[in-house]
Amino acid sequence: MEKNNNEETSFEFRDLGAKVRKLRLNKGLTQKDVADKLGVTPGYISNVENSRTAMSLRVLTYYAQLMGLTLDELVGKIQPEYRESSAYNTLVSEIRGLTTKEQEKLVEMLRIYKSKES
């Protein structure tokens, strides 16, 4: 991802390692402490902190919980362009799971919603 001037929405992979190390040290934890709690090796945590490897989503999620943070707080806010495409894809996926009758009802509800917003 490109880095922009808005720190809240920017994220770079190499920044995460330093942040992971700082958070761990602020909690007074060793790499072994963190590794044991996350079910990984201390070498894995070392590699993450030195930006040699990326955390899997599972480990990233557990790490955020361990540090008392949300994923957004740990890695930065989601880029607006991704949020829009993600919402669209989620919507399409949900619609595909509906029966034809449910889809028709949803279209009717959307039309009512849009008319009230105008």
C-alpha angles and dihedrals in degrees: 000000000000117000114236133188094263106087091194093062101034127092135170125186094232091056092061095065093056091045092050090051093047093049092048093050092046088056090049092241129145123223087253091053091053093042092052092050092048097042095242135108126271086240089060090053090048091052091050093048090050092047093242093122137021123235116248114243090252093053092041090054093049091045091054090050091047090054093044093246138122119240088251090056091048101047104016134258121312115261111256092236091056093045090055095049091043092052090048093049091048091050093050091048092051092047091052088059093058127092118246090257091051091048091052090050090050092051089051091050091049091052091051091047093050093047091054091049093054 
